[in-house]
Structures are given as C-alpha cells and as structure tokens.
Amino acid sequence: MIRLLASDIDGTLLPIGGRMSERTKHALKRLCDNGVVLVPATGRCYFNATGPFREMGIDCPVISCNGGRVDMHCTCESPVFEDTIDRESSEKVLRLLLDAGCFMTSYVGTKVYALPEINGYGSKCMGISEAGSPDKDEYEALKRTMVEEGSVNPYKYEAYSDDSRLLCELKRELTAMGLSVSGAFKFNLEIMAPGAGKGRALKTLAEKLGISKSEIMALGDGSNDISLLEAAGLPVAMDNASESLKPKAKRIAPDASLDGAAQMIETYVLAEISK
C-alpha cells in the first residue's frame, strides 16, 4: 500500500509553462483526504514550491531547491533538513560559472539570486527571467551581491545556456569536483553538494515519518528526478521525461499535458485505497 507520494511539479503535475488541471487537483486532494502523505519534490525555491498547494488548501511536507531543503509544512517555514554547498566548493563553482558567462542563479535560504549572461549564447530561461539586460554598472552590482550573498552556503547553483557544448564542459568540470550535477531541462544544470538531491531529501523525510521505500511512489520527468525515483518502491516517469530517467521507472505515465500524474495516482493509489 502506498503511504507517500513524492512528485516533481513542472513537467509532471503540470505541463511546462502550464497550469495544474482540475483532474490533478482533485486526485491530490483525494490523496490527502485518505491519509496518504503528499510531498512535492521540486527544483523551485520554498515559496514557489508551496504556492500551488497552499492555493488548494493543502498543507503537506515539501522538498524544495532540488532536495536542498525539506520543510514539514507548506503553510509555514519549518525546515527539518538542509543540504548546502560548503564555502570552498561554493567559491569554486561561482568562479567557474562567472568565467563561463552563462545565466546563473543560486538558492540561499528562501532567496534566489540571479546573474544575467554575458557570453551571448542565450538561454530560454534568461528570456523569461526578471534578470533582464542590465548595463555594466548594474551587472557589477548584481555580481557583487551574488559573491557576497548568493555564494554563502547555497542549496544549489543553476547554469543556463543554449550552448550544449558549454553545459557539457561545465558538467564535466563540476562532476570532477565531486559535486552532484543534474538538470531539470536540456538547457540547464543544477549543481549541489556531493550526493545531494531529491532522493537524499526523500529518504530523510521518509525516515522521519516512519515510511519504508516499498510504501513510496515517486513521479518525475527530468534527470534531477533520478535519485527521487531510486528512493521509491514504485518509481514512475512521465512519457515526456528525459531518456536518462525512463530506465529508472517501473511505470511510464502518459504525458503531463494528458494528466498522466493524475492517472497514475488514480490507478495505483486511490484504486487500492477503495478496495
């Protein structure tokens, strides 16, 4: 019997750039009403991660910052686990990303720091971010803030670029440093402390709740969901998932745009409860 459902948000519970469907909302509410622990597990920061669930009136544990942080509630900050990058490693990552000149972000506490790209390669995320295109003085001010605040024990760094060769080279160098490197999209890297990720966060939370791996169902779509699926007894990848994730799954759900997550919840959790 599934007692805990851990699910990625973007590309899983809702299509990329879309909104959560009424069918998915209904399935999640039924899940919680029947005593199953719902755990959003996302790369988003705490407040962006909890927003959709607070709007539905659901209070549940949440794994945010790609596993860098675990809170017991959506309605109030209550971190019970934090996985941060140490100072020496953080400084090395920051220098590497600054030299690369790509669009970058860092997640510290409940804040997200962003620094625009300067290498001209472009990135899809940069186009929709609030970082804009600052002049030289504005860029230098943002850079100082990133160095002074954004590099202090971050949960993660992100690097974005449409230049796949640049991302491959960065991933090679960061992995050689022993850091955990994954991605939510084809055009980004998520950089964390060694061994950190959604999987380690889920294991920690499950232990606190007294829930075994066999009682966990996990859903995801990106390479940053690999450790999440590995920590679950019933790992499910979306049909729109990255090819690196699908081999880790026991089930493949329909595309997120077709309410694939809701279909899996209805079939493998709610139907069992109704028996």
VOFI-507020 format. One record per residue (C-alpha): residue in one letter; x, y, z. Coordinates in steps of 0.5 Angstrom, whole numbers. Each point is the difference from the previous one (the first is absolute). Example, Ala and Ser with C-alpha at 12.3 -4.5 7.8 and 13.67 -1.06 7.14 Angstrom:
<atoms>
<atom><res>a</res><c1>25</c1><c2>-9</c2><c3>16</c3></atom>
<atom><res>s</res><c1>2</c1><c2>7</c2><c3>-2</c3></atom>
</atoms>
This chain:
<atoms>
<atom><res>m</res><c1>0</c1><c2>0</c2><c3>0</c3></atom>
<atom><res>i</res><c1>3</c1><c2>7</c2><c3>-2</c3></atom>
<atom><res>r</res><c1>0</c1><c2>4</c2><c3>6</c3></atom>
<atom><res>l</res><c1>4</c1><c2>6</c2><c3>-3</c3></atom>
<atom><res>l</res><c1>0</c1><c2>3</c2><c3>-7</c3></atom>
<atom><res>a</res><c1>6</c1><c2>4</c2><c3>-2</c3></atom>
<atom><res>s</res><c1>-1</c1><c2>4</c2><c3>-6</c3></atom>
<atom><res>d</res><c1>4</c1><c2>5</c2><c3>-4</c3></atom>
<atom><res>i</res><c1>-4</c1><c2>6</c2><c3>-2</c3></atom>
<atom><res>d</res><c1>2</c1><c2>3</c2><c3>-7</c3></atom>
<atom><res>g</res><c1>-1</c1><c2>-5</c2><c3>-6</c3></atom>
<atom><res>t</res><c1>-3</c1><c2>-5</c2><c3>5</c3></atom>
<atom><res>l</res><c1>-6</c1><c2>3</c2><c3>4</c3></atom>
<atom><res>l</res><c1>-1</c1><c2>6</c2><c3>-5</c3></atom>
<atom><res>p</res><c1>3</c1><c2>1</c2><c3>-7</c3></atom>
<atom><res>i</res><c1>6</c1><c2>4</c2><c3>-1</c3></atom>
<atom><res>g</res><c1>-3</c1><c2>7</c2><c3>0</c3></atom>
<atom><res>g</res><c1>-7</c1><c2>-2</c2><c3>1</c3></atom>
<atom><res>r</res><c1>-5</c1><c2>-1</c2><c3>6</c3></atom>
<atom><res>m</res><c1>-2</c1><c2>-5</c2><c3>4</c3></atom>
<atom><res>s</res><c1>-6</c1><c2>-4</c2><c3>-2</c3></atom>
<atom><res>e</res><c1>-7</c1><c2>-1</c2><c3>4</c3></atom>
<atom><res>r</res><c1>1</c1><c2>-7</c2><c3>-1</c3></atom>
<atom><res>t</res><c1>7</c1><c2>0</c2><c3>3</c3></atom>
<atom><res>k</res><c1>-2</c1><c2>5</c2><c3>6</c3></atom>
<atom><res>h</res><c1>-6</c1><c2>-5</c2><c3>1</c3></atom>
<atom><res>a</res><c1>5</c1><c2>-6</c2><c3>0</c3></atom>
<atom><res>l</res><c1>5</c1><c2>3</c2><c3>5</c3></atom>
<atom><res>k</res><c1>-6</c1><c2>3</c2><c3>5</c3></atom>
<atom><res>r</res><c1>-3</c1><c2>-7</c2><c3>0</c3></atom>
<atom><res>l</res><c1>7</c1><c2>-3</c2><c3>1</c3></atom>
<atom><res>c</res><c1>1</c1><c2>5</c2><c3>6</c3></atom>
<atom><res>d</res><c1>-7</c1><c2>-2</c2><c3>3</c3></atom>
<atom><res>n</res><c1>1</c1><c2>-7</c2><c3>0</c3></atom>
<atom><res>g</res><c1>7</c1><c2>1</c2><c3>4</c3></atom>
<atom><res>v</res><c1>5</c1><c2>-1</c2><c3>-5</c3></atom>
<atom><res>v</res><c1>6</c1><c2>5</c2><c3>1</c3></atom>
<atom><res>l</res><c1>1</c1><c2>4</c2><c3>-6</c3></atom>
<atom><res>v</res><c1>7</c1><c2>3</c2><c3>-1</c3></atom>
<atom><res>p</res><c1>1</c1><c2>5</c2><c3>-6</c3></atom>
<atom><res>a</res><c1>7</c1><c2>-1</c2><c3>-2</c3></atom>
<atom><res>t</res><c1>3</c1><c2>6</c2><c3>-4</c3></atom>
<atom><res>g</res><c1>6</c1><c2>4</c2><c3>-2</c3></atom>
<atom><res>r</res><c1>-4</c1><c2>6</c2><c3>2</c3></atom>
<atom><res>c</res><c1>1</c1><c2>4</c2><c3>6</c3></atom>
<atom><res>y</res><c1>-4</c1><c2>-1</c2><c3>6</c3></atom>
<atom><res>f</res><c1>-5</c1><c2>6</c2><c3>-1</c3></atom>
<atom><res>n</res><c1>-1</c1><c2>-2</c2><c3>-8</c3></atom>
<atom><res>a</res><c1>-1</c1><c2>-8</c2><c3>2</c3></atom>
<atom><res>t</res><c1>-5</c1><c2>1</c2><c3>5</c3></atom>
<atom><res>g</res><c1>-4</c1><c2>5</c2><c3>-3</c3></atom>
<atom><res>p</res><c1>-5</c1><c2>-4</c2><c3>-5</c3></atom>
<atom><res>f</res><c1>-1</c1><c2>-5</c2><c3>6</c3></atom>
<atom><res>r</res><c1>-2</c1><c2>6</c2><c3>5</c3></atom>
<atom><res>e</res><c1>-5</c1><c2>2</c2><c3>-5</c3></atom>
<atom><res>m</res><c1>-3</c1><c2>-6</c2><c3>0</c3></atom>
<atom><res>g</res><c1>-1</c1><c2>0</c2><c3>8</c3></atom>
<atom><res>i</res><c1>5</c1><c2>-6</c2><c3>0</c3></atom>
<atom><res>d</res><c1>6</c1><c2>0</c2><c3>6</c3></atom>
<atom><res>c</res><c1>5</c1><c2>-5</c2><c3>-1</c3></atom>
<atom><res>p</res><c1>7</c1><c2>-1</c2><c3>0</c3></atom>
<atom><res>v</res><c1>4</c1><c2>3</c2><c3>-6</c3></atom>
<atom><res>i</res><c1>7</c1><c2>-2</c2><c3>-3</c3></atom>
<atom><res>s</res><c1>3</c1><c2>7</c2><c3>-3</c3></atom>
<atom><res>c</res><c1>6</c1><c2>2</c2><c3>-3</c3></atom>
<atom><res>n</res><c1>1</c1><c2>-7</c2><c3>-4</c3></atom>
<atom><res>g</res><c1>1</c1><c2>-3</c2><c3>7</c3></atom>
<atom><res>g</res><c1>4</c1><c2>5</c2><c3>4</c3></atom>
<atom><res>r</res><c1>-6</c1><c2>1</c2><c3>4</c3></atom>
<atom><res>v</res><c1>-5</c1><c2>-3</c2><c3>4</c3></atom>
<atom><res>d</res><c1>-6</c1><c2>3</c2><c3>3</c3></atom>
<atom><res>m</res><c1>-5</c1><c2>-3</c2><c3>4</c3></atom>
<atom><res>h</res><c1>-6</c1><c2>5</c2><c3>-2</c3></atom>
<atom><res>c</res><c1>-2</c1><c2>4</c2><c3>-6</c3></atom>
<atom><res>t</res><c1>-3</c1><c2>5</c2><c3>4</c3></atom>
<atom><res>c</res><c1>6</c1><c2>2</c2><c3>5</c3></atom>
<atom><res>e</res><c1>7</c1><c2>-1</c2><c3>-1</c3></atom>
<atom><res>s</res><c1>2</c1><c2>-6</c2><c3>4</c3></atom>
<atom><res>p</res><c1>7</c1><c2>-2</c2><c3>-3</c3></atom>
<atom><res>v</res><c1>2</c1><c2>-7</c2><c3>3</c3></atom>
<atom><res>f</res><c1>5</c1><c2>-2</c2><c3>-5</c3></atom>
<atom><res>e</res><c1>5</c1><c2>5</c2><c3>-4</c3></atom>
<atom><res>d</res><c1>6</c1><c2>-3</c2><c3>-4</c3></atom>
<atom><res>t</res><c1>4</c1><c2>6</c2><c3>-2</c3></atom>
<atom><res>i</res><c1>7</c1><c2>1</c2><c3>-4</c3></atom>
<atom><res>d</res><c1>6</c1><c2>1</c2><c3>4</c3></atom>
<atom><res>r</res><c1>3</c1><c2>7</c2><c3>0</c3></atom>
<atom><res>e</res><c1>7</c1><c2>-2</c2><c3>-4</c3></atom>
<atom><res>s</res><c1>-4</c1><c2>-4</c2><c3>-5</c3></atom>
<atom><res>s</res><c1>-5</c1><c2>5</c2><c3>-1</c3></atom>
<atom><res>e</res><c1>5</c1><c2>5</c2><c3>-2</c3></atom>
<atom><res>k</res><c1>3</c1><c2>-4</c2><c3>-5</c3></atom>
<atom><res>v</res><c1>-7</c1><c2>-1</c2><c3>-3</c3></atom>
<atom><res>l</res><c1>-1</c1><c2>7</c2><c3>0</c3></atom>
<atom><res>r</res><c1>6</c1><c2>2</c2><c3>-4</c3></atom>
<atom><res>l</res><c1>-1</c1><c2>-6</c2><c3>-5</c3></atom>
<atom><res>l</res><c1>-7</c1><c2>3</c2><c3>-2</c3></atom>
<atom><res>l</res><c1>3</c1><c2>7</c2><c3>0</c3></atom>
<atom><res>d</res><c1>5</c1><c2>-2</c2><c3>-4</c3></atom>
<atom><res>a</res><c1>-5</c1><c2>-3</c2><c3>-5</c3></atom>
<atom><res>g</res><c1>-4</c1><c2>6</c2><c3>0</c3></atom>
<atom><res>c</res><c1>-7</c1><c2>-4</c2><c3>0</c3></atom>
<atom><res>f</res><c1>-6</c1><c2>2</c2><c3>3</c3></atom>
<atom><res>m</res><c1>0</c1><c2>-3</c2><c3>7</c3></atom>
<atom><res>t</res><c1>-4</c1><c2>0</c2><c3>7</c3></atom>
<atom><res>s</res><c1>2</c1><c2>-2</c2><c3>7</c3></atom>
<atom><res>y</res><c1>-5</c1><c2>-2</c2><c3>5</c3></atom>
<atom><res>v</res><c1>1</c1><c2>2</c2><c3>7</c3></atom>
<atom><res>g</res><c1>-5</c1><c2>-1</c2><c3>6</c3></atom>
<atom><res>t</res><c1>-6</c1><c2>3</c2><c3>-4</c3></atom>
<atom><res>k</res><c1>3</c1><c2>4</c2><c3>-4</c3></atom>
<atom><res>v</res><c1>2</c1><c2>-1</c2><c3>-8</c3></atom>
<atom><res>y</res><c1>6</c1><c2>5</c2><c3>-2</c3></atom>
<atom><res>a</res><c1>1</c1><c2>0</c2><c3>-8</c3></atom>
<atom><res>l</res><c1>5</c1><c2>3</c2><c3>-4</c3></atom>
<atom><res>p</res><c1>-1</c1><c2>1</c2><c3>-8</c3></atom>
<atom><res>e</res><c1>4</c1><c2>-3</c2><c3>-5</c3></atom>
<atom><res>i</res><c1>6</c1><c2>4</c2><c3>-4</c3></atom>
<atom><res>n</res><c1>2</c1><c2>-5</c2><c3>-4</c3></atom>
<atom><res>g</res><c1>-5</c1><c2>1</c2><c3>-6</c3></atom>
<atom><res>y</res><c1>-2</c1><c2>-8</c2><c3>0</c3></atom>
<atom><res>g</res><c1>-7</c1><c2>2</c2><c3>2</c3></atom>
<atom><res>s</res><c1>-5</c1><c2>-5</c2><c3>4</c3></atom>
<atom><res>k</res><c1>-7</c1><c2>-1</c2><c3>0</c3></atom>
<atom><res>c</res><c1>0</c1><c2>2</c2><c3>8</c3></atom>
<atom><res>m</res><c1>3</c1><c2>6</c2><c3>-1</c3></atom>
<atom><res>g</res><c1>-5</c1><c2>2</c2><c3>-5</c3></atom>
<atom><res>i</res><c1>-6</c1><c2>0</c2><c3>5</c3></atom>
<atom><res>s</res><c1>4</c1><c2>1</c2><c3>7</c3></atom>
<atom><res>e</res><c1>0</c1><c2>7</c2><c3>3</c3></atom>
<atom><res>a</res><c1>7</c1><c2>1</c2><c3>0</c3></atom>
<atom><res>g</res><c1>0</c1><c2>4</c2><c3>-7</c3></atom>
<atom><res>s</res><c1>5</c1><c2>3</c2><c3>-3</c3></atom>
<atom><res>p</res><c1>4</c1><c2>5</c2><c3>5</c3></atom>
<atom><res>d</res><c1>5</c1><c2>5</c2><c3>-2</c3></atom>
<atom><res>k</res><c1>7</c1><c2>-1</c2><c3>2</c3></atom>
<atom><res>d</res><c1>-1</c1><c2>3</c2><c3>7</c3></atom>
<atom><res>e</res><c1>-6</c1><c2>-4</c2><c3>1</c3></atom>
<atom><res>y</res><c1>3</c1><c2>-6</c2><c3>-2</c3></atom>
<atom><res>e</res><c1>6</c1><c2>1</c2><c3>5</c3></atom>
<atom><res>a</res><c1>-5</c1><c2>2</c2><c3>6</c3></atom>
<atom><res>l</res><c1>-3</c1><c2>-7</c2><c3>-1</c3></atom>
<atom><res>k</res><c1>6</c1><c2>-3</c2><c3>-1</c3></atom>
<atom><res>r</res><c1>3</c1><c2>3</c2><c3>7</c3></atom>
<atom><res>t</res><c1>-7</c1><c2>-3</c2><c3>3</c3></atom>
<atom><res>m</res><c1>1</c1><c2>-7</c2><c3>-3</c3></atom>
<atom><res>v</res><c1>7</c1><c2>0</c2><c3>3</c3></atom>
<atom><res>e</res><c1>-2</c1><c2>3</c2><c3>7</c3></atom>
<atom><res>e</res><c1>-7</c1><c2>-3</c2><c3>1</c3></atom>
<atom><res>g</res><c1>-1</c1><c2>-5</c2><c3>-5</c3></atom>
<atom><res>s</res><c1>6</c1><c2>-5</c2><c3>1</c3></atom>
<atom><res>v</res><c1>-1</c1><c2>-1</c2><c3>7</c3></atom>
<atom><res>n</res><c1>-2</c1><c2>-7</c2><c3>2</c3></atom>
<atom><res>p</res><c1>-5</c1><c2>0</c2><c3>-6</c3></atom>
<atom><res>y</res><c1>-4</c1><c2>-6</c2><c3>-1</c3></atom>
<atom><res>k</res><c1>1</c1><c2>0</c2><c3>-8</c3></atom>
<atom><res>y</res><c1>3</c1><c2>4</c2><c3>-5</c3></atom>
<atom><res>e</res><c1>-3</c1><c2>-1</c2><c3>-7</c3></atom>
<atom><res>a</res><c1>3</c1><c2>2</c2><c3>-7</c3></atom>
<atom><res>y</res><c1>-4</c1><c2>1</c2><c3>-6</c3></atom>
<atom><res>s</res><c1>2</c1><c2>0</c2><c3>-8</c3></atom>
<atom><res>d</res><c1>-2</c1><c2>-2</c2><c3>-7</c3></atom>
<atom><res>d</res><c1>7</c1><c2>-2</c2><c3>-1</c3></atom>
<atom><res>s</res><c1>0</c1><c2>-7</c2><c3>2</c3></atom>
<atom><res>r</res><c1>8</c1><c2>-1</c2><c3>-1</c3></atom>
<atom><res>l</res><c1>1</c1><c2>5</c2><c3>5</c3></atom>
<atom><res>l</res><c1>-5</c1><c2>-3</c2><c3>5</c3></atom>
<atom><res>c</res><c1>3</c1><c2>-7</c2><c3>-1</c3></atom>
<atom><res>e</res><c1>7</c1><c2>3</c2><c3>1</c3></atom>
<atom><res>l</res><c1>-2</c1><c2>3</c2><c3>7</c3></atom>
<atom><res>k</res><c1>-4</c1><c2>-6</c2><c3>2</c3></atom>
<atom><res>r</res><c1>7</c1><c2>-4</c2><c3>-1</c3></atom>
<atom><res>e</res><c1>4</c1><c2>5</c2><c3>4</c3></atom>
<atom><res>l</res><c1>-5</c1><c2>0</c2><c3>5</c3></atom>
<atom><res>t</res><c1>-1</c1><c2>-7</c2><c3>1</c3></atom>
<atom><res>a</res><c1>7</c1><c2>-1</c2><c3>0</c3></atom>
<atom><res>m</res><c1>0</c1><c2>5</c2><c3>6</c3></atom>
<atom><res>g</res><c1>-5</c1><c2>-6</c2><c3>4</c3></atom>
<atom><res>l</res><c1>-6</c1><c2>4</c2><c3>-1</c3></atom>
<atom><res>s</res><c1>-7</c1><c2>-2</c2><c3>-1</c3></atom>
<atom><res>v</res><c1>-2</c1><c2>2</c2><c3>-7</c3></atom>
<atom><res>s</res><c1>-6</c1><c2>-1</c2><c3>-4</c3></atom>
<atom><res>g</res><c1>-5</c1><c2>4</c2><c3>-4</c3></atom>
<atom><res>a</res><c1>-8</c1><c2>2</c2><c3>0</c3></atom>
<atom><res>f</res><c1>0</c1><c2>2</c2><c3>-7</c3></atom>
<atom><res>k</res><c1>5</c1><c2>-2</c2><c3>-6</c3></atom>
<atom><res>f</res><c1>3</c1><c2>8</c2><c3>0</c3></atom>
<atom><res>n</res><c1>2</c1><c2>0</c2><c3>8</c3></atom>
<atom><res>l</res><c1>4</c1><c2>-3</c2><c3>5</c3></atom>
<atom><res>e</res><c1>-2</c1><c2>-1</c2><c3>8</c3></atom>
<atom><res>i</res><c1>6</c1><c2>0</c2><c3>4</c3></atom>
<atom><res>m</res><c1>0</c1><c2>-3</c2><c3>7</c3></atom>
<atom><res>a</res><c1>5</c1><c2>-2</c2><c3>6</c3></atom>
<atom><res>p</res><c1>2</c1><c2>-7</c2><c3>-1</c3></atom>
<atom><res>g</res><c1>-5</c1><c2>-6</c2><c3>0</c3></atom>
<atom><res>a</res><c1>-6</c1><c2>6</c2><c3>1</c3></atom>
<atom><res>g</res><c1>-6</c1><c2>-1</c2><c3>-4</c3></atom>
<atom><res>k</res><c1>-7</c1><c2>-1</c2><c3>1</c3></atom>
<atom><res>g</res><c1>1</c1><c2>-7</c2><c3>1</c3></atom>
<atom><res>r</res><c1>4</c1><c2>1</c2><c3>6</c3></atom>
<atom><res>a</res><c1>-5</c1><c2>5</c2><c3>3</c3></atom>
<atom><res>l</res><c1>-6</c1><c2>-5</c2><c3>-1</c3></atom>
<atom><res>k</res><c1>4</c1><c2>-5</c2><c3>4</c3></atom>
<atom><res>t</res><c1>1</c1><c2>4</c2><c3>5</c3></atom>
<atom><res>l</res><c1>-7</c1><c2>2</c2><c3>0</c3></atom>
<atom><res>a</res><c1>-3</c1><c2>-7</c2><c3>0</c3></atom>
<atom><res>e</res><c1>4</c1><c2>-2</c2><c3>6</c3></atom>
<atom><res>k</res><c1>-3</c1><c2>6</c2><c3>4</c3></atom>
<atom><res>l</res><c1>-7</c1><c2>-3</c2><c3>-2</c3></atom>
<atom><res>g</res><c1>2</c1><c2>-7</c2><c3>1</c3></atom>
<atom><res>i</res><c1>-2</c1><c2>-2</c2><c3>-7</c3></atom>
<atom><res>s</res><c1>4</c1><c2>-5</c2><c3>-4</c3></atom>
<atom><res>k</res><c1>2</c1><c2>0</c2><c3>-7</c3></atom>
<atom><res>s</res><c1>-5</c1><c2>-5</c2><c3>-2</c3></atom>
<atom><res>e</res><c1>-5</c1><c2>5</c2><c3>2</c3></atom>
<atom><res>i</res><c1>2</c1><c2>6</c2><c3>-4</c3></atom>
<atom><res>m</res><c1>-2</c1><c2>1</c2><c3>-7</c3></atom>
<atom><res>a</res><c1>4</c1><c2>6</c2><c3>-4</c3></atom>
<atom><res>l</res><c1>-1</c1><c2>3</c2><c3>-6</c3></atom>
<atom><res>g</res><c1>4</c1><c2>5</c2><c3>-5</c3></atom>
<atom><res>d</res><c1>3</c1><c2>2</c2><c3>-6</c3></atom>
<atom><res>g</res><c1>7</c1><c2>3</c2><c3>0</c3></atom>
<atom><res>s</res><c1>7</c1><c2>-3</c2><c3>1</c3></atom>
<atom><res>n</res><c1>-1</c1><c2>3</c2><c3>7</c3></atom>
<atom><res>d</res><c1>-5</c1><c2>-5</c2><c3>2</c3></atom>
<atom><res>i</res><c1>4</c1><c2>-6</c2><c3>-1</c3></atom>
<atom><res>s</res><c1>2</c1><c2>0</c2><c3>7</c3></atom>
<atom><res>l</res><c1>-7</c1><c2>1</c2><c3>2</c3></atom>
<atom><res>l</res><c1>-2</c1><c2>-6</c2><c3>-4</c3></atom>
<atom><res>e</res><c1>5</c1><c2>-4</c2><c3>3</c3></atom>
<atom><res>a</res><c1>-2</c1><c2>1</c2><c3>7</c3></atom>
<atom><res>a</res><c1>-7</c1><c2>-2</c2><c3>-1</c3></atom>
<atom><res>g</res><c1>-3</c1><c2>-7</c2><c3>-1</c3></atom>
<atom><res>l</res><c1>-5</c1><c2>2</c2><c3>-6</c3></atom>
<atom><res>p</res><c1>4</c1><c2>5</c2><c3>-4</c3></atom>
<atom><res>v</res><c1>-4</c1><c2>3</c2><c3>-6</c3></atom>
<atom><res>a</res><c1>3</c1><c2>4</c2><c3>-5</c3></atom>
<atom><res>m</res><c1>-4</c1><c2>4</c2><c3>-5</c3></atom>
<atom><res>d</res><c1>-1</c1><c2>-1</c2><c3>-7</c3></atom>
<atom><res>n</res><c1>3</c1><c2>7</c2><c3>-1</c3></atom>
<atom><res>a</res><c1>6</c1><c2>-2</c2><c3>4</c3></atom>
<atom><res>s</res><c1>7</c1><c2>0</c2><c3>-2</c3></atom>
<atom><res>e</res><c1>3</c1><c2>-6</c2><c3>-3</c3></atom>
<atom><res>s</res><c1>5</c1><c2>0</c2><c3>6</c3></atom>
<atom><res>l</res><c1>-6</c1><c2>-1</c2><c3>5</c3></atom>
<atom><res>k</res><c1>-4</c1><c2>-5</c2><c3>-3</c3></atom>
<atom><res>p</res><c1>4</c1><c2>-6</c2><c3>1</c3></atom>
<atom><res>k</res><c1>0</c1><c2>1</c2><c3>8</c3></atom>
<atom><res>a</res><c1>-8</c1><c2>-1</c2><c3>-1</c3></atom>
<atom><res>k</res><c1>-4</c1><c2>-6</c2><c3>1</c3></atom>
<atom><res>r</res><c1>-6</c1><c2>4</c2><c3>-3</c3></atom>
<atom><res>i</res><c1>-1</c1><c2>5</c2><c3>-5</c3></atom>
<atom><res>a</res><c1>-5</c1><c2>5</c2><c3>1</c3></atom>
<atom><res>p</res><c1>-4</c1><c2>4</c2><c3>-6</c3></atom>
<atom><res>d</res><c1>3</c1><c2>7</c2><c3>-2</c3></atom>
<atom><res>a</res><c1>-1</c1><c2>5</c2><c3>5</c3></atom>
<atom><res>s</res><c1>-5</c1><c2>4</c2><c3>-4</c3></atom>
<atom><res>l</res><c1>-4</c1><c2>-6</c2><c3>0</c3></atom>
<atom><res>d</res><c1>-1</c1><c2>0</c2><c3>7</c3></atom>
<atom><res>g</res><c1>5</c1><c2>-6</c2><c3>1</c3></atom>
<atom><res>a</res><c1>2</c1><c2>1</c2><c3>7</c3></atom>
<atom><res>a</res><c1>-8</c1><c2>0</c2><c3>2</c3></atom>
<atom><res>q</res><c1>-1</c1><c2>-6</c2><c3>-4</c3></atom>
<atom><res>m</res><c1>6</c1><c2>-4</c2><c3>4</c3></atom>
<atom><res>i</res><c1>-3</c1><c2>3</c2><c3>7</c3></atom>
<atom><res>e</res><c1>-7</c1><c2>-3</c2><c3>-2</c3></atom>
<atom><res>t</res><c1>2</c1><c2>-7</c2><c3>-3</c3></atom>
<atom><res>y</res><c1>6</c1><c2>-1</c2><c3>5</c3></atom>
<atom><res>v</res><c1>-2</c1><c2>3</c2><c3>7</c3></atom>
<atom><res>l</res><c1>-7</c1><c2>2</c2><c3>0</c3></atom>
<atom><res>a</res><c1>-3</c1><c2>-6</c2><c3>-3</c3></atom>
<atom><res>e</res><c1>4</c1><c2>-4</c2><c3>5</c3></atom>
<atom><res>i</res><c1>-3</c1><c2>4</c2><c3>6</c3></atom>
<atom><res>s</res><c1>-7</c1><c2>-1</c2><c3>-3</c3></atom>
<atom><res>k</res><c1>1</c1><c2>-8</c2><c3>0</c3></atom>
</atoms>
